[in-house]
Amino acid sequence: MPPSERVVLSAYLRHLARRDSAANQQSLDAAAARMEAGEKVSRAQLVRLHESLKSEGV
């Protein structure tokens, strides 16, 4: 299996291992609550952040 496929498979297996965990559900619930409370990032802010990171090579 080529390295690129191993990376994808590894990420998928990590996802499967944590998707049903109580800790993961609590983390998702907390993130949803923060967003409902107004803690959000606008599309424009996200684009600026992306461009900044891209220019830094990250």
CNS distance restraints for C-alpha pairs under 8 A (distance, minus, plus):
assign (resid   1 and name CA) (resid   5 and name CA) 6.38 0.50 0.50
assign (resid   1 and name CA) (resid   6 and name CA) 6.57 0.50 0.50
assign (resid   2 and name CA) (resid   6 and name CA) 6.42 0.50 0.50
assign (resid   3 and name CA) (resid   7 and name CA) 6.25 0.50 0.50
assign (resid   4 and name CA) (resid   8 and name CA) 6.57 0.50 0.50
assign (resid   5 and name CA) (resid   9 and name CA) 6.09 0.50 0.50
assign (resid   6 and name CA) (resid  10 and name CA) 5.92 0.50 0.50
assign (resid   7 and name CA) (resid  11 and name CA) 6.23 0.50 0.50
assign (resid   8 and name CA) (resid  12 and name CA) 6.19 0.50 0.50
assign (resid   9 and name CA) (resid  13 and name CA) 6.13 0.50 0.50
assign (resid  10 and name CA) (resid  14 and name CA) 6.23 0.50 0.50
assign (resid  11 and name CA) (resid  15 and name CA) 6.19 0.50 0.50
assign (resid  12 and name CA) (resid  16 and name CA) 6.24 0.50 0.50
assign (resid  13 and name CA) (resid  17 and name CA) 6.17 0.50 0.50
assign (resid  14 and name CA) (resid  18 and name CA) 6.44 0.50 0.50
assign (resid  15 and name CA) (resid  19 and name CA) 5.73 0.50 0.50
assign (resid  16 and name CA) (resid  20 and name CA) 7.68 0.50 0.50
assign (resid  17 and name CA) (resid  21 and name CA) 7.78 0.50 0.50
assign (resid  18 and name CA) (resid  24 and name CA) 6.38 0.50 0.50
assign (resid  19 and name CA) (resid  24 and name CA) 6.47 0.50 0.50
assign (resid  19 and name CA) (resid  25 and name CA) 7.77 0.50 0.50
assign (resid  20 and name CA) (resid  24 and name CA) 7.05 0.50 0.50
assign (resid  20 and name CA) (resid  25 and name CA) 7.19 0.50 0.50
assign (resid  21 and name CA) (resid  25 and name CA) 6.42 0.50 0.50
assign (resid  22 and name CA) (resid  26 and name CA) 6.14 0.50 0.50
assign (resid  23 and name CA) (resid  27 and name CA) 6.17 0.50 0.50
assign (resid  24 and name CA) (resid  28 and name CA) 6.22 0.50 0.50
assign (resid  25 and name CA) (resid  29 and name CA) 6.07 0.50 0.50
assign (resid  26 and name CA) (resid  30 and name CA) 6.08 0.50 0.50
assign (resid  27 and name CA) (resid  31 and name CA) 6.22 0.50 0.50
assign (resid  28 and name CA) (resid  32 and name CA) 6.15 0.50 0.50
assign (resid  29 and name CA) (resid  33 and name CA) 6.16 0.50 0.50
assign (resid  30 and name CA) (resid  34 and name CA) 6.26 0.50 0.50
assign (resid  31 and name CA) (resid  35 and name CA) 6.30 0.50 0.50
assign (resid  32 and name CA) (resid  36 and name CA) 6.14 0.50 0.50
assign (resid  33 and name CA) (resid  37 and name CA) 6.14 0.50 0.50
assign (resid  34 and name CA) (resid  38 and name CA) 6.51 0.50 0.50
assign (resid  34 and name CA) (resid  39 and name CA) 5.36 0.50 0.50
assign (resid  34 and name CA) (resid  40 and name CA) 7.85 0.50 0.50
assign (resid  35 and name CA) (resid  39 and name CA) 4.78 0.50 0.50
assign (resid  35 and name CA) (resid  40 and name CA) 5.51 0.50 0.50
assign (resid  41 and name CA) (resid  45 and name CA) 6.15 0.50 0.50
assign (resid  41 and name CA) (resid  46 and name CA) 6.52 0.50 0.50
assign (resid  42 and name CA) (resid  46 and name CA) 6.25 0.50 0.50
assign (resid  43 and name CA) (resid  47 and name CA) 6.13 0.50 0.50
assign (resid  44 and name CA) (resid  48 and name CA) 6.23 0.50 0.50
assign (resid  45 and name CA) (resid  49 and name CA) 6.18 0.50 0.50
assign (resid  46 and name CA) (resid  50 and name CA) 6.05 0.50 0.50
assign (resid  47 and name CA) (resid  51 and name CA) 6.12 0.50 0.50
assign (resid  48 and name CA) (resid  52 and name CA) 6.09 0.50 0.50
assign (resid  49 and name CA) (resid  53 and name CA) 6.17 0.50 0.50
assign (resid  50 and name CA) (resid  54 and name CA) 6.00 0.50 0.50
assign (resid  51 and name CA) (resid  55 and name CA) 6.07 0.50 0.50
assign (resid  52 and name CA) (resid  56 and name CA) 6.41 0.50 0.50
assign (resid  53 and name CA) (resid  57 and name CA) 6.30 0.50 0.50
assign (resid  53 and name CA) (resid  58 and name CA) 5.16 0.50 0.50
assign (resid  54 and name CA) (resid  58 and name CA) 5.59 0.50 0.50
